[in-house]
Amino acid sequence: MLNTLKMVKKKTNKLASQNSNATNKRAQGSIKKYCTKKKTSSNDNEKVIKDMPLVSDTTFNSKADFNQSPLSSKLNSSHKISLNVKHINDTSNNKQQKVTAFFPIRRSARKTKNIVNEEKQIALEEAIASQNEDGLKITVFPNKGRGIIAGKDFARGEYVVEYSGELICVQEARKREAIYSQDTSTGCYMYYFKYGSTHYCIDATPESSRLGRLVNHSRFGNLVPKVVEVAGLPRIVLIAKSDIKRDEELTYDYGDRSKESLINHPWLAY
């Protein structure tokens, strides 16, 4: 009987021990599970922190410690977060920034058409004022008499010489021309032209040292006349119509095709 009671007591103790071990294991499993869940929650917190936008000048309205992280304050429902919105960086304007915000504006060295024309006008006025006749030579031709040849190369559009003489009105020019026609030894050095709405004439008949008056006529000349206004008065200059080589005769079209002129000067037709 005693032996039977001892065996029952041992079995009871053994069962109690097994139940205690099982309970401890379940408790440990619960603790591990709880710890694992807590660790996962920490990773999620880190992910949330990484995904949160950077905010400048953030103010925490909380009774908690100021060293508490923004995430902890946000997770705690009793804590409120107020953001100073005016200090948040707005990146929407950055997308619309111009290239000039990063690279300075490069000023072009190319000249405008107006500037180029002004420089040409100044150069012509200076050449007229200085009576520039460089690169010109007087030559006598068998059938035409005196003429001018190039003493150097001239580029297209380059100033060559001025047709210099006395600027007079058309009425005065007609009177003088009638007088000049009575002397067969007097050549034709009257240049008629129109500037604006007024007709003018440059009389270069009197002998002078200026060479522009000696340039001969040709309907296919290598020079072209151009009117240049200097000090409010029109002047006639001869510009290279094309590239001119050295020792080439300089000619331009007088433009007079009237019957009277062709009778008195038949060479105007050529």
C-alpha positions, 0 to 999 in steps of 0.5 A, spaced: 500 500 500 505 504 501 509 502 495 503 504 491 502 511 494 509 512 493 509 511 485 502 515 485 506 521 488 512 520 483 508 520 477 504 526 480 510 530 481 513 528 474 507 530 471 507 537 475 514 537 472 512 536 465 507 541 466 511 546 469 517 545 463 511 546 458 509 552 461 516 555 461 517 553 454 510 557 452 512 563 456 519 563 452 516 562 445 511 568 447 517 572 449 521 570 443 515 572 439 514 578 442 521 580 441 521 578 434 515 583 433 518 588 436 524 588 432 520 588 426 516 594 428 523 597 429 525 596 422 518 598 420 520 605 424 527 605 420 523 605 413 518 610 415 524 614 417 527 613 411 521 615 407 519 621 411 521 627 407 526 632 410 523 638 414 527 644 416 525 647 422 520 642 425 517 644 432 514 638 437 508 641 441 509 635 447 510 634 454 515 629 452 522 630 452 525 634 447 530 629 445 524 624 443 525 623 435 519 625 431 517 618 429 516 616 436 512 623 437 508 621 431 506 614 434 504 616 440 497 619 440 498 624 446 503 627 442 502 632 437 507 635 431 506 642 428 510 644 422 513 651 420 510 650 413 513 657 411 520 654 412 519 647 408 523 647 402 519 647 396 522 644 390 516 645 385 520 652 383 527 648 382 524 644 376 522 651 373 529 654 373 532 657 367 539 654 364 541 661 366 541 660 373 547 655 372 550 658 366 552 665 365 549 669 359 554 669 353 554 675 349 555 674 342 561 677 339 557 678 332 555 685 330 548 687 328 547 689 321 546 696 324 552 696 327 556 694 321 552 699 316 554 705 321 562 702 321 561 702 313 559 709 313 564 712 318 569 709 314 567 712 308 566 719 311 573 718 313 576 716 306 572 722 303 575 727 308 582 724 307 581 724 300 584 717 300 586 715 293 591 710 294 592 704 289 590 708 283 595 710 277 593 714 271 594 711 264 593 713 257 589 709 252 590 709 245 582 710 243 580 713 250 585 717 252 586 718 260 584 713 264 585 710 271 588 703 273 588 699 279 595 700 283 593 694 288 588 689 289 581 691 291 576 687 294 569 687 293 565 692 296 571 696 298 572 704 297 576 706 291 575 713 290 571 719 290 568 722 284 570 729 286 567 736 283 562 742 285 555 740 287 550 744 283 543 744 281 540 741 275 539 748 272 546 750 273 549 744 270 545 745 263 547 752 263 554 750 264 554 744 259 551 748 253 558 752 254 562 746 255 559 743 248 562 749 244 569 747 246 571 741 242 577 740 247 573 740 253 571 733 255 564 731 259 565 731 266 558 732 268 555 727 273 548 727 274 544 724 279 538 724 284 538 724 292 532 723 295 527 727 291 532 732 288 536 732 282 543 734 283 550 734 278 557 734 280 561 738 275 568 735 275 570 739 268 575 744 271 582 740 271 584 738 278 589 733 282 583 728 283 583 722 280 576 720 280 574 724 274 578 720 270 575 714 271 572 711 264 565 709 262 563 702 261 557 698 261 560 692 264 564 696 269 568 693 275 566 699 279 559 702 282 557 709 284 554 710 291 551 716 294 554 718 301 551 723 305 557 728 309 555 734 313 548 734 310 550 734 303 550 728 298 557 725 295 559 720 290 564 715 291 566 709 287 566 702 290 569 695 287 563 692 284 567 685 284 574 683 286 579 687 282 586 685 280 592 690 280 593 693 273 586 692 271 583 698 268 577 701 273 571 703 269 563 704 271 557 705 267 555 713 267 548 711 266 547 716 260 543 713 255 539 720 252 539 721 244 543 727 245 548 724 249 549 718 244 550 723 239 555 727 242 558 721 245 557 715 242 562 711 246 556 711 252 553 706 248 559 701 250 
